[in-house]
């Protein structure tokens, strides 16, 4: 286990999952449904992420795509997500689900397409065990935020949420550039 890889992978996943930015959606879901199943949503999201971490590469090989190509494509997705976070614009449209359940929380809010892309991109760079630890750390954070989302929203306020989003957007942008630079040569070369 490498602490630096765990921390970097954790930061990437935290930024991509963007659970802080999802607090308004989570609160809206709680208001509509009356209750959020924090434990189930976090557990299912963790299972989805770990399963994709192990099976995602096989799925790519089945359709004829190598991990480095997927990592470069993922770097573009991460790049645009970072731009959204930094500039406060919306490039990807996600409709708010009508019922708070495992499906809209675990997938696509927590373990969505950008998370899957990031996992395979990270797999091209880091050891598997470090990514799994990063997933588990993020699931603990996600669970806590789901459980205490209402209190957290009041604590952070709008400006606090905006600052956190922009800081993680810059981190994510840097990671996207690094992923692109380290994988594009393996495709072209």
Rosetta constraint file for C-alpha pairs under 8 A:
AtomPair CA 1 CA 6 HARMONIC 7.82 0.50
AtomPair CA 1 CA 127 HARMONIC 7.99 0.50
AtomPair CA 1 CA 129 HARMONIC 6.68 0.50
AtomPair CA 1 CA 130 HARMONIC 5.92 0.50
AtomPair CA 2 CA 6 HARMONIC 6.24 0.50
AtomPair CA 2 CA 130 HARMONIC 6.57 0.50
AtomPair CA 3 CA 7 HARMONIC 6.06 0.50
AtomPair CA 3 CA 130 HARMONIC 7.84 0.50
AtomPair CA 4 CA 8 HARMONIC 6.11 0.50
AtomPair CA 5 CA 9 HARMONIC 5.91 0.50
AtomPair CA 5 CA 126 HARMONIC 6.52 0.50
AtomPair CA 5 CA 127 HARMONIC 7.92 0.50
AtomPair CA 5 CA 130 HARMONIC 6.19 0.50
AtomPair CA 5 CA 131 HARMONIC 7.80 0.50
AtomPair CA 6 CA 10 HARMONIC 5.87 0.50
AtomPair CA 6 CA 130 HARMONIC 4.92 0.50
AtomPair CA 6 CA 131 HARMONIC 6.38 0.50
AtomPair CA 6 CA 133 HARMONIC 6.62 0.50
AtomPair CA 6 CA 134 HARMONIC 5.45 0.50
AtomPair CA 7 CA 11 HARMONIC 6.12 0.50
AtomPair CA 7 CA 134 HARMONIC 7.14 0.50
AtomPair CA 8 CA 12 HARMONIC 6.21 0.50
AtomPair CA 9 CA 13 HARMONIC 6.15 0.50
AtomPair CA 9 CA 122 HARMONIC 6.87 0.50
AtomPair CA 9 CA 130 HARMONIC 7.55 0.50
AtomPair CA 9 CA 131 HARMONIC 6.10 0.50
AtomPair CA 9 CA 134 HARMONIC 5.79 0.50
AtomPair CA 10 CA 14 HARMONIC 5.93 0.50
AtomPair CA 10 CA 131 HARMONIC 7.67 0.50
AtomPair CA 10 CA 134 HARMONIC 4.49 0.50
AtomPair CA 10 CA 135 HARMONIC 6.88 0.50
AtomPair CA 10 CA 137 HARMONIC 7.01 0.50
AtomPair CA 10 CA 138 HARMONIC 6.53 0.50
AtomPair CA 11 CA 15 HARMONIC 6.02 0.50
AtomPair CA 12 CA 16 HARMONIC 6.10 0.50
AtomPair CA 12 CA 118 HARMONIC 7.55 0.50
AtomPair CA 12 CA 171 HARMONIC 7.86 0.50
AtomPair CA 12 CA 172 HARMONIC 6.31 0.50
AtomPair CA 12 CA 175 HARMONIC 7.42 0.50
AtomPair CA 13 CA 17 HARMONIC 5.76 0.50
AtomPair CA 13 CA 115 HARMONIC 6.71 0.50
AtomPair CA 13 CA 118 HARMONIC 7.18 0.50
AtomPair CA 13 CA 119 HARMONIC 7.88 0.50
AtomPair CA 13 CA 134 HARMONIC 7.55 0.50
AtomPair CA 13 CA 135 HARMONIC 7.34 0.50
AtomPair CA 13 CA 138 HARMONIC 7.03 0.50
AtomPair CA 14 CA 18 HARMONIC 5.88 0.50
AtomPair CA 14 CA 19 HARMONIC 7.27 0.50
AtomPair CA 14 CA 138 HARMONIC 6.25 0.50
AtomPair CA 15 CA 168 HARMONIC 5.53 0.50
AtomPair CA 15 CA 169 HARMONIC 7.02 0.50
AtomPair CA 15 CA 171 HARMONIC 7.95 0.50
AtomPair CA 15 CA 172 HARMONIC 6.45 0.50
AtomPair CA 16 CA 78 HARMONIC 7.39 0.50
AtomPair CA 16 CA 81 HARMONIC 7.53 0.50
AtomPair CA 16 CA 114 HARMONIC 6.50 0.50
AtomPair CA 16 CA 115 HARMONIC 5.96 0.50
AtomPair CA 16 CA 118 HARMONIC 7.59 0.50
AtomPair CA 16 CA 172 HARMONIC 7.66 0.50
AtomPair CA 17 CA 109 HARMONIC 7.34 0.50
AtomPair CA 17 CA 110 HARMONIC 5.45 0.50
AtomPair CA 17 CA 111 HARMONIC 6.95 0.50
AtomPair CA 17 CA 112 HARMONIC 7.70 0.50
AtomPair CA 17 CA 114 HARMONIC 7.77 0.50
AtomPair CA 17 CA 115 HARMONIC 6.19 0.50
AtomPair CA 18 CA 22 HARMONIC 6.29 0.50
AtomPair CA 18 CA 110 HARMONIC 7.95 0.50
AtomPair CA 18 CA 165 HARMONIC 7.90 0.50
AtomPair CA 19 CA 23 HARMONIC 6.44 0.50
AtomPair CA 19 CA 110 HARMONIC 7.11 0.50
AtomPair CA 19 CA 142 HARMONIC 6.45 0.50
AtomPair CA 19 CA 145 HARMONIC 7.36 0.50
AtomPair CA 20 CA 145 HARMONIC 7.71 0.50
AtomPair CA 20 CA 161 HARMONIC 6.87 0.50
AtomPair CA 20 CA 164 HARMONIC 7.92 0.50
AtomPair CA 20 CA 165 HARMONIC 7.68 0.50
AtomPair CA 21 CA 161 HARMONIC 6.91 0.50
AtomPair CA 21 CA 165 HARMONIC 6.78 0.50
AtomPair CA 22 CA 26 HARMONIC 6.12 0.50
AtomPair CA 22 CA 109 HARMONIC 7.54 0.50
AtomPair CA 23 CA 27 HARMONIC 6.02 0.50
AtomPair CA 23 CA 149 HARMONIC 6.21 0.50
AtomPair CA 23 CA 153 HARMONIC 6.92 0.50
AtomPair CA 24 CA 28 HARMONIC 6.15 0.50
AtomPair CA 25 CA 29 HARMONIC 6.13 0.50
AtomPair CA 25 CA 96 HARMONIC 6.76 0.50
AtomPair CA 26 CA 30 HARMONIC 6.15 0.50
AtomPair CA 26 CA 105 HARMONIC 7.98 0.50
AtomPair CA 26 CA 146 HARMONIC 7.29 0.50
AtomPair CA 26 CA 149 HARMONIC 7.36 0.50
AtomPair CA 27 CA 31 HARMONIC 6.16 0.50
AtomPair CA 27 CA 149 HARMONIC 6.98 0.50
AtomPair CA 27 CA 150 HARMONIC 6.69 0.50
AtomPair CA 28 CA 32 HARMONIC 6.27 0.50
AtomPair CA 29 CA 33 HARMONIC 6.02 0.50
AtomPair CA 29 CA 34 HARMONIC 7.82 0.50
AtomPair CA 29 CA 36 HARMONIC 7.55 0.50
AtomPair CA 29 CA 97 HARMONIC 7.44 0.50
AtomPair CA 29 CA 98 HARMONIC 7.12 0.50
AtomPair CA 29 CA 99 HARMONIC 6.37 0.50
AtomPair CA 29 CA 100 HARMONIC 4.97 0.50
AtomPair CA 30 CA 34 HARMONIC 5.04 0.50
AtomPair CA 30 CA 35 HARMONIC 5.23 0.50
AtomPair CA 30 CA 36 HARMONIC 5.75 0.50
AtomPair CA 30 CA 100 HARMONIC 6.37 0.50
AtomPair CA 31 CA 35 HARMONIC 7.67 0.50
AtomPair CA 32 CA 98 HARMONIC 7.16 0.50
AtomPair CA 32 CA 99 HARMONIC 6.64 0.50
AtomPair CA 32 CA 100 HARMONIC 7.28 0.50
AtomPair CA 33 CA 99 HARMONIC 5.76 0.50
AtomPair CA 33 CA 100 HARMONIC 5.48 0.50
AtomPair CA 35 CA 100 HARMONIC 7.25 0.50
AtomPair CA 36 CA 100 HARMONIC 5.98 0.50
AtomPair CA 36 CA 101 HARMONIC 6.77 0.50
AtomPair CA 36 CA 146 HARMONIC 7.53 0.50
AtomPair CA 36 CA 147 HARMONIC 7.93 0.50
AtomPair CA 37 CA 41 HARMONIC 6.06 0.50
AtomPair CA 37 CA 100 HARMONIC 7.96 0.50
AtomPair CA 37 CA 101 HARMONIC 6.75 0.50
AtomPair CA 37 CA 102 HARMONIC 7.17 0.50
AtomPair CA 38 CA 42 HARMONIC 6.06 0.50
AtomPair CA 38 CA 143 HARMONIC 5.74 0.50
AtomPair CA 38 CA 146 HARMONIC 5.53 0.50
AtomPair CA 38 CA 147 HARMONIC 5.79 0.50
AtomPair CA 39 CA 43 HARMONIC 6.09 0.50
AtomPair CA 39 CA 143 HARMONIC 6.50 0.50
AtomPair CA 40 CA 44 HARMONIC 5.99 0.50
AtomPair CA 40 CA 102 HARMONIC 6.48 0.50
AtomPair CA 41 CA 45 HARMONIC 6.06 0.50
AtomPair CA 41 CA 101 HARMONIC 7.42 0.50
AtomPair CA 41 CA 102 HARMONIC 4.81 0.50
AtomPair CA 41 CA 103 HARMONIC 7.81 0.50
AtomPair CA 41 CA 105 HARMONIC 5.91 0.50
AtomPair CA 41 CA 106 HARMONIC 4.89 0.50
AtomPair CA 41 CA 143 HARMONIC 7.90 0.50
AtomPair CA 42 CA 46 HARMONIC 6.15 0.50
AtomPair CA 42 CA 106 HARMONIC 6.50 0.50
AtomPair CA 42 CA 139 HARMONIC 5.80 0.50
AtomPair CA 42 CA 140 HARMONIC 7.71 0.50
AtomPair CA 42 CA 142 HARMONIC 6.56 0.50
AtomPair CA 42 CA 143 HARMONIC 5.51 0.50
AtomPair CA 43 CA 47 HARMONIC 6.26 0.50
AtomPair CA 43 CA 139 HARMONIC 7.58 0.50
AtomPair CA 44 CA 48 HARMONIC 6.12 0.50
AtomPair CA 44 CA 102 HARMONIC 7.22 0.50
AtomPair CA 44 CA 106 HARMONIC 5.90 0.50
AtomPair CA 45 CA 49 HARMONIC 6.17 0.50
AtomPair CA 45 CA 106 HARMONIC 4.49 0.50
AtomPair CA 45 CA 107 HARMONIC 6.76 0.50
AtomPair CA 45 CA 110 HARMONIC 6.30 0.50
AtomPair CA 45 CA 111 HARMONIC 5.49 0.50
AtomPair CA 45 CA 139 HARMONIC 7.59 0.50
AtomPair CA 46 CA 50 HARMONIC 6.11 0.50
AtomPair CA 46 CA 111 HARMONIC 7.87 0.50
AtomPair CA 46 CA 135 HARMONIC 6.84 0.50
AtomPair CA 46 CA 136 HARMONIC 7.05 0.50
AtomPair CA 46 CA 139 HARMONIC 6.27 0.50
AtomPair CA 47 CA 51 HARMONIC 5.89 0.50
AtomPair CA 48 CA 52 HARMONIC 6.07 0.50
AtomPair CA 48 CA 111 HARMONIC 6.81 0.50
AtomPair CA 49 CA 53 HARMONIC 6.03 0.50
AtomPair CA 49 CA 111 HARMONIC 6.34 0.50
AtomPair CA 49 CA 115 HARMONIC 7.77 0.50
AtomPair CA 49 CA 116 HARMONIC 6.85 0.50
AtomPair CA 49 CA 119 HARMONIC 7.59 0.50
AtomPair CA 49 CA 135 HARMONIC 7.38 0.50
AtomPair CA 50 CA 54 HARMONIC 6.39 0.50
AtomPair CA 50 CA 132 HARMONIC 6.93 0.50
AtomPair CA 50 CA 135 HARMONIC 7.64 0.50
AtomPair CA 51 CA 55 HARMONIC 5.89 0.50
AtomPair CA 51 CA 56 HARMONIC 7.64 0.50
AtomPair CA 52 CA 56 HARMONIC 4.65 0.50
AtomPair CA 52 CA 116 HARMONIC 6.80 0.50
AtomPair CA 52 CA 119 HARMONIC 7.84 0.50
AtomPair CA 53 CA 57 HARMONIC 7.51 0.50
AtomPair CA 53 CA 116 HARMONIC 7.75 0.50
AtomPair CA 53 CA 119 HARMONIC 6.11 0.50
AtomPair CA 53 CA 120 HARMONIC 6.46 0.50
AtomPair CA 53 CA 123 HARMONIC 7.48 0.50
AtomPair CA 54 CA 58 HARMONIC 7.92 0.50
AtomPair CA 55 CA 59 HARMONIC 6.25 0.50
AtomPair CA 56 CA 60 HARMONIC 6.24 0.50
AtomPair CA 56 CA 120 HARMONIC 7.04 0.50
AtomPair CA 57 CA 61 HARMONIC 6.20 0.50
AtomPair CA 57 CA 66 HARMONIC 7.72 0.50
AtomPair CA 57 CA 67 HARMONIC 6.59 0.50
AtomPair CA 57 CA 120 HARMONIC 7.26 0.50
AtomPair CA 58 CA 62 HARMONIC 6.08 0.50
AtomPair CA 59 CA 63 HARMONIC 6.60 0.50
AtomPair CA 60 CA 64 HARMONIC 6.06 0.50
AtomPair CA 60 CA 65 HARMONIC 5.03 0.50
AtomPair CA 60 CA 66 HARMONIC 6.53 0.50
AtomPair CA 60 CA 67 HARMONIC 7.45 0.50
AtomPair CA 61 CA 65 HARMONIC 5.42 0.50
AtomPair CA 61 CA 66 HARMONIC 6.29 0.50
AtomPair CA 65 CA 69 HARMONIC 6.65 0.50
AtomPair CA 65 CA 70 HARMONIC 6.95 0.50
AtomPair CA 66 CA 70 HARMONIC 6.43 0.50
AtomPair CA 67 CA 71 HARMONIC 5.97 0.50
AtomPair CA 67 CA 120 HARMONIC 6.88 0.50
AtomPair CA 67 CA 121 HARMONIC 7.31 0.50
AtomPair CA 67 CA 124 HARMONIC 6.31 0.50
AtomPair CA 68 CA 72 HARMONIC 6.25 0.50
AtomPair CA 68 CA 121 HARMONIC 7.58 0.50
AtomPair CA 68 CA 124 HARMONIC 6.54 0.50
AtomPair CA 68 CA 183 HARMONIC 5.41 0.50
AtomPair CA 68 CA 184 HARMONIC 7.28 0.50
AtomPair CA 68 CA 186 HARMONIC 6.81 0.50
AtomPair CA 68 CA 187 HARMONIC 6.58 0.50
AtomPair CA 69 CA 73 HARMONIC 6.23 0.50
AtomPair CA 69 CA 183 HARMONIC 7.40 0.50
AtomPair CA 69 CA 184 HARMONIC 7.52 0.50
AtomPair CA 69 CA 187 HARMONIC 6.54 0.50
AtomPair CA 70 CA 74 HARMONIC 5.85 0.50
AtomPair CA 70 CA 117 HARMONIC 7.44 0.50
AtomPair CA 70 CA 120 HARMONIC 7.20 0.50
AtomPair CA 70 CA 121 HARMONIC 6.82 0.50
AtomPair CA 71 CA 75 HARMONIC 6.01 0.50
AtomPair CA 71 CA 117 HARMONIC 7.32 0.50
AtomPair CA 71 CA 118 HARMONIC 7.69 0.50
AtomPair CA 71 CA 120 HARMONIC 6.49 0.50
AtomPair CA 71 CA 121 HARMONIC 4.17 0.50
AtomPair CA 71 CA 122 HARMONIC 7.76 0.50
AtomPair CA 71 CA 124 HARMONIC 6.92 0.50
AtomPair CA 71 CA 179 HARMONIC 6.74 0.50
AtomPair CA 71 CA 180 HARMONIC 7.22 0.50
AtomPair CA 71 CA 183 HARMONIC 6.72 0.50
AtomPair CA 72 CA 76 HARMONIC 6.67 0.50
AtomPair CA 72 CA 121 HARMONIC 7.64 0.50
AtomPair CA 72 CA 179 HARMONIC 6.70 0.50
AtomPair CA 72 CA 180 HARMONIC 5.08 0.50
AtomPair CA 72 CA 183 HARMONIC 6.14 0.50
AtomPair CA 72 CA 184 HARMONIC 6.28 0.50
AtomPair CA 73 CA 77 HARMONIC 6.65 0.50
AtomPair CA 74 CA 78 HARMONIC 6.07 0.50
AtomPair CA 74 CA 114 HARMONIC 7.62 0.50
AtomPair CA 74 CA 117 HARMONIC 5.13 0.50
AtomPair CA 74 CA 118 HARMONIC 6.22 0.50
AtomPair CA 74 CA 121 HARMONIC 6.27 0.50
AtomPair CA 74 CA 176 HARMONIC 7.98 0.50
AtomPair CA 75 CA 79 HARMONIC 5.88 0.50
AtomPair CA 75 CA 118 HARMONIC 7.89 0.50
AtomPair CA 75 CA 121 HARMONIC 7.49 0.50
AtomPair CA 75 CA 175 HARMONIC 7.96 0.50
AtomPair CA 75 CA 176 HARMONIC 4.59 0.50
AtomPair CA 75 CA 177 HARMONIC 6.95 0.50
AtomPair CA 75 CA 179 HARMONIC 5.83 0.50
AtomPair CA 75 CA 180 HARMONIC 5.58 0.50
AtomPair CA 76 CA 80 HARMONIC 6.26 0.50
AtomPair CA 76 CA 176 HARMONIC 6.94 0.50
AtomPair CA 76 CA 180 HARMONIC 7.85 0.50
AtomPair CA 77 CA 81 HARMONIC 6.19 0.50
AtomPair CA 77 CA 114 HARMONIC 6.75 0.50
AtomPair CA 77 CA 117 HARMONIC 7.81 0.50
AtomPair CA 78 CA 82 HARMONIC 6.06 0.50
AtomPair CA 78 CA 114 HARMONIC 7.02 0.50
AtomPair CA 78 CA 118 HARMONIC 7.39 0.50
AtomPair CA 78 CA 172 HARMONIC 6.73 0.50
AtomPair CA 78 CA 173 HARMONIC 7.03 0.50
AtomPair CA 78 CA 176 HARMONIC 5.67 0.50
AtomPair CA 79 CA 83 HARMONIC 6.33 0.50
AtomPair CA 79 CA 172 HARMONIC 7.14 0.50
AtomPair CA 79 CA 173 HARMONIC 5.34 0.50
AtomPair CA 79 CA 176 HARMONIC 5.34 0.50
AtomPair CA 79 CA 177 HARMONIC 7.50 0.50
AtomPair CA 80 CA 84 HARMONIC 6.27 0.50
AtomPair CA 80 CA 91 HARMONIC 7.52 0.50
AtomPair CA 81 CA 85 HARMONIC 6.35 0.50
AtomPair CA 81 CA 91 HARMONIC 7.88 0.50
AtomPair CA 81 CA 169 HARMONIC 7.57 0.50
AtomPair CA 82 CA 86 HARMONIC 6.10 0.50
AtomPair CA 82 CA 168 HARMONIC 7.77 0.50
AtomPair CA 82 CA 169 HARMONIC 4.37 0.50
AtomPair CA 82 CA 170 HARMONIC 6.58 0.50
AtomPair CA 82 CA 172 HARMONIC 5.52 0.50
AtomPair CA 82 CA 173 HARMONIC 5.19 0.50
AtomPair CA 83 CA 87 HARMONIC 5.71 0.50
AtomPair CA 83 CA 88 HARMONIC 7.70 0.50
AtomPair CA 83 CA 89 HARMONIC 7.61 0.50
AtomPair CA 83 CA 169 HARMONIC 6.79 0.50
AtomPair CA 83 CA 173 HARMONIC 7.34 0.50
AtomPair CA 84 CA 88 HARMONIC 5.30 0.50
AtomPair CA 84 CA 89 HARMONIC 4.89 0.50
AtomPair CA 84 CA 90 HARMONIC 5.75 0.50
AtomPair CA 84 CA 91 HARMONIC 6.62 0.50
AtomPair CA 84 CA 169 HARMONIC 7.71 0.50
AtomPair CA 85 CA 89 HARMONIC 7.28 0.50
AtomPair CA 85 CA 165 HARMONIC 5.54 0.50
AtomPair CA 85 CA 166 HARMONIC 5.53 0.50
AtomPair CA 85 CA 168 HARMONIC 7.61 0.50
AtomPair CA 85 CA 169 HARMONIC 4.94 0.50
AtomPair CA 86 CA 165 HARMONIC 6.99 0.50
AtomPair CA 86 CA 166 HARMONIC 4.58 0.50
AtomPair CA 86 CA 167 HARMONIC 7.64 0.50
AtomPair CA 86 CA 169 HARMONIC 5.20 0.50
AtomPair CA 86 CA 170 HARMONIC 6.69 0.50
AtomPair CA 87 CA 166 HARMONIC 7.82 0.50
AtomPair CA 97 CA 104 HARMONIC 6.17 0.50
AtomPair CA 99 CA 104 HARMONIC 7.73 0.50
AtomPair CA 100 CA 104 HARMONIC 6.70 0.50
AtomPair CA 100 CA 105 HARMONIC 7.08 0.50
AtomPair CA 101 CA 105 HARMONIC 6.34 0.50
AtomPair CA 102 CA 106 HARMONIC 5.32 0.50
AtomPair CA 102 CA 107 HARMONIC 7.38 0.50
AtomPair CA 103 CA 107 HARMONIC 5.30 0.50
AtomPair CA 103 CA 108 HARMONIC 7.35 0.50
AtomPair CA 104 CA 108 HARMONIC 5.78 0.50
AtomPair CA 104 CA 109 HARMONIC 6.18 0.50
AtomPair CA 105 CA 109 HARMONIC 5.08 0.50
AtomPair CA 105 CA 110 HARMONIC 6.01 0.50
AtomPair CA 106 CA 110 HARMONIC 5.09 0.50
AtomPair CA 106 CA 111 HARMONIC 5.79 0.50
AtomPair CA 107 CA 111 HARMONIC 5.06 0.50
AtomPair CA 107 CA 112 HARMONIC 5.51 0.50
AtomPair CA 108 CA 112 HARMONIC 3.99 0.50
AtomPair CA 108 CA 113 HARMONIC 7.10 0.50
AtomPair CA 110 CA 115 HARMONIC 7.66 0.50
AtomPair CA 110 CA 142 HARMONIC 7.99 0.50
AtomPair CA 111 CA 115 HARMONIC 5.52 0.50
AtomPair CA 111 CA 116 HARMONIC 6.84 0.50
AtomPair CA 112 CA 116 HARMONIC 6.37 0.50
AtomPair CA 113 CA 117 HARMONIC 6.14 0.50
AtomPair CA 114 CA 118 HARMONIC 6.04 0.50
AtomPair CA 115 CA 119 HARMONIC 6.13 0.50
AtomPair CA 116 CA 120 HARMONIC 6.49 0.50
AtomPair CA 117 CA 121 HARMONIC 6.15 0.50
AtomPair CA 118 CA 122 HARMONIC 5.93 0.50
AtomPair CA 119 CA 123 HARMONIC 6.07 0.50
AtomPair CA 119 CA 131 HARMONIC 7.77 0.50
AtomPair CA 120 CA 124 HARMONIC 6.40 0.50
AtomPair CA 121 CA 125 HARMONIC 6.89 0.50
AtomPair CA 121 CA 179 HARMONIC 7.14 0.50
AtomPair CA 122 CA 126 HARMONIC 5.76 0.50
AtomPair CA 122 CA 131 HARMONIC 7.31 0.50
AtomPair CA 123 CA 127 HARMONIC 6.77 0.50
AtomPair CA 123 CA 128 HARMONIC 6.52 0.50
AtomPair CA 123 CA 131 HARMONIC 7.38 0.50
AtomPair CA 126 CA 130 HARMONIC 6.94 0.50
AtomPair CA 126 CA 131 HARMONIC 7.00 0.50
AtomPair CA 127 CA 131 HARMONIC 6.65 0.50
AtomPair CA 128 CA 132 HARMONIC 6.27 0.50
AtomPair CA 129 CA 133 HARMONIC 6.24 0.50
AtomPair CA 130 CA 134 HARMONIC 6.19 0.50
AtomPair CA 131 CA 135 HARMONIC 6.12 0.50
AtomPair CA 132 CA 136 HARMONIC 6.23 0.50
AtomPair CA 133 CA 137 HARMONIC 6.15 0.50
AtomPair CA 134 CA 138 HARMONIC 6.16 0.50
AtomPair CA 135 CA 139 HARMONIC 6.11 0.50
AtomPair CA 136 CA 140 HARMONIC 6.30 0.50
AtomPair CA 137 CA 141 HARMONIC 6.46 0.50
AtomPair CA 138 CA 142 HARMONIC 5.98 0.50
AtomPair CA 139 CA 143 HARMONIC 5.96 0.50
AtomPair CA 140 CA 144 HARMONIC 6.23 0.50
AtomPair CA 141 CA 145 HARMONIC 6.15 0.50
AtomPair CA 142 CA 146 HARMONIC 6.02 0.50
AtomPair CA 143 CA 147 HARMONIC 6.04 0.50
AtomPair CA 144 CA 148 HARMONIC 6.03 0.50
AtomPair CA 144 CA 149 HARMONIC 7.91 0.50
AtomPair CA 145 CA 149 HARMONIC 5.02 0.50
AtomPair CA 145 CA 152 HARMONIC 7.31 0.50
AtomPair CA 148 CA 152 HARMONIC 6.13 0.50
AtomPair CA 149 CA 153 HARMONIC 6.06 0.50
AtomPair CA 150 CA 154 HARMONIC 6.57 0.50
AtomPair CA 151 CA 155 HARMONIC 6.21 0.50
AtomPair CA 152 CA 156 HARMONIC 6.08 0.50
AtomPair CA 153 CA 157 HARMONIC 5.87 0.50
AtomPair CA 153 CA 158 HARMONIC 7.99 0.50
AtomPair CA 156 CA 160 HARMONIC 4.68 0.50
AtomPair CA 156 CA 161 HARMONIC 5.97 0.50
AtomPair CA 157 CA 161 HARMONIC 6.38 0.50
AtomPair CA 158 CA 162 HARMONIC 6.21 0.50
AtomPair CA 159 CA 163 HARMONIC 6.13 0.50
AtomPair CA 160 CA 164 HARMONIC 6.26 0.50
AtomPair CA 161 CA 165 HARMONIC 6.14 0.50
AtomPair CA 162 CA 166 HARMONIC 6.24 0.50
AtomPair CA 163 CA 167 HARMONIC 6.20 0.50
AtomPair CA 164 CA 168 HARMONIC 6.16 0.50
AtomPair CA 165 CA 169 HARMONIC 5.91 0.50
AtomPair CA 166 CA 170 HARMONIC 6.33 0.50
AtomPair CA 167 CA 171 HARMONIC 6.48 0.50
AtomPair CA 168 CA 172 HARMONIC 5.96 0.50
AtomPair CA 169 CA 173 HARMONIC 6.06 0.50
AtomPair CA 170 CA 174 HARMONIC 6.29 0.50
AtomPair CA 171 CA 175 HARMONIC 6.32 0.50
AtomPair CA 172 CA 176 HARMONIC 6.14 0.50
AtomPair CA 173 CA 177 HARMONIC 6.38 0.50
AtomPair CA 174 CA 178 HARMONIC 6.30 0.50
AtomPair CA 175 CA 179 HARMONIC 6.07 0.50
AtomPair CA 176 CA 180 HARMONIC 6.13 0.50
AtomPair CA 177 CA 181 HARMONIC 6.11 0.50
AtomPair CA 178 CA 182 HARMONIC 6.05 0.50
AtomPair CA 179 CA 183 HARMONIC 6.12 0.50
AtomPair CA 180 CA 184 HARMONIC 5.72 0.50
AtomPair CA 181 CA 185 HARMONIC 7.09 0.50
AtomPair CA 182 CA 186 HARMONIC 7.62 0.50
AtomPair CA 183 CA 187 HARMONIC 6.74 0.50
AtomPair CA 184 CA 188 HARMONIC 6.32 0.50
AtomPair CA 185 CA 189 HARMONIC 5.36 0.50
